[in-house]
Amino acid sequence: MSFVMKSMPSSLAVAASATSTGQISSLQTFHSLLGQQHRQRPNPHRTNLRSIHNGQHRDLKTKSNKHVLILGSRGVLGSTLADHLSDEWNILGADVVPSQDSFNDYIRLPQHGSVADLSLCLYRGISQHIGDKKLDAIICASGGWAGDVDPDIGSGGEEEEEEYVKEAAGVVERMMRVNYYPVVAGSLVGQKFMNRGGMFIIIGASAALSPTPGMIGYGSSKAAAHHYLQTFGADTPVTSVGILPLMLDTPANRAMLAGDDDNDDRYTKLVKPIQIAQEIGEWIRNPHLRPHSGSLVKVIAKNRKDGSGGAAFHLVR
């Protein structure tokens, strides 16, 4: 017997959160977060780091000799980052799916295995592609989402209970593999290949700043990534920052919301991948705009229904 578990289709590269039918508590969690976001009163202790507005035009610049590694480069966010940053910097992509023609420098990562397997593969790939050069930024844009297995499904007898335990533990294990392992691997190779004064950036989740009923595996893996980032940032000569969107604007996440784009206010709160890419580009380009190392930065979308608007980045920790 196999239990049905709702999850987002993903490689290492699917980022942020989603909701799923059949996972009532996780559905309510996200819908309530999206609904409450605009009602939250401003926190005077939060620092508004930067606001990005749609419609900005970038001047094409001469590509520098800087190198940027993007883990999860084949996902929606990762590919947006690669496209946006490649105008100025040399991009090294890494993901668990085959390469595309757009990537001359690409590392194929193992889809299964331990964090040691992932780290070693990444280490060897970087050595092969950049040689004695150094990385100026590592961005962990990888991730995935899955809701918890319904415990009521395992109430039909001992065999079903055992299967439930196995399936539920498997969700947690998989969430750690896609959301936490890449952060560890990225930091380890960063200690070897990163330039002093470089940036180490992860994509966390604002939902994981508080309990995540209905998606404990997802929340635990993201919370672990946050803790790792903060600890790593306190003890290394690079600037380590976690970016925490509530929900990214991706086709999969829009399908999970399953509402009316024109009349559903939740869609205005989806963070567009280009908004994150633009902010990261500014941080790499202008070190004085970076948050302090070990920061967690929450992204608040402020989109209008006509497509205008943007996102604000708030320091939360």
Sequence and secondary structure as in RCSB ss.txt:
>XXXX:A:sequence
MSFVMKSMPSSLAVAASATSTGQISSLQTFHSLLGQQHRQRPNPHRTNLRSIHNGQHRDLKTKSNKHVLILGSRG
VLGSTLADHLSDEWNILGADVVPSQDSFNDYIRLPQHGSVADLSLCLYRGISQHIGDKKLDAIICASGGWAGDVD
PDIGSGGEEEEEEYVKEAAGVVERMMRVNYYPVVAGSLVGQKFMNRGGMFIIIGASAALSPTPGMIGYGSSKAAA
HHYLQTFGADTPVTSVGILPLMLDTPANRAMLAGDDDNDDRYTKLVKPIQIAQEIGEWIRNPHLRPHSGSLVKVI
AKNRKDGSGGAAFHLVR
>XXXX:A:secstr
      B   STB  S    TT HHHHHHHHHHHHHHTTS   TTSEEEEEEETT         S EEEEETTTS
HHHHHHHHHHTTTSEEEEEESS   TT SSEEE  SSS HHHHHHHHHHHHHHHHTT  EEEEEE  B  B    
GGGG S HHHHHHHHHHHHHHHHHHIIIIIHHHHHHHHHHHHHEEEEEEEEEE  GGGGS  TT HHHHHHHHHH
HHHHHHHHTSSSSEEEEEEES B  HHHHHHH S TTT GGGGG B HHHHHHHHHHHHH GGGS  TTEEEEEE
EEE TTS EEEEEEE  
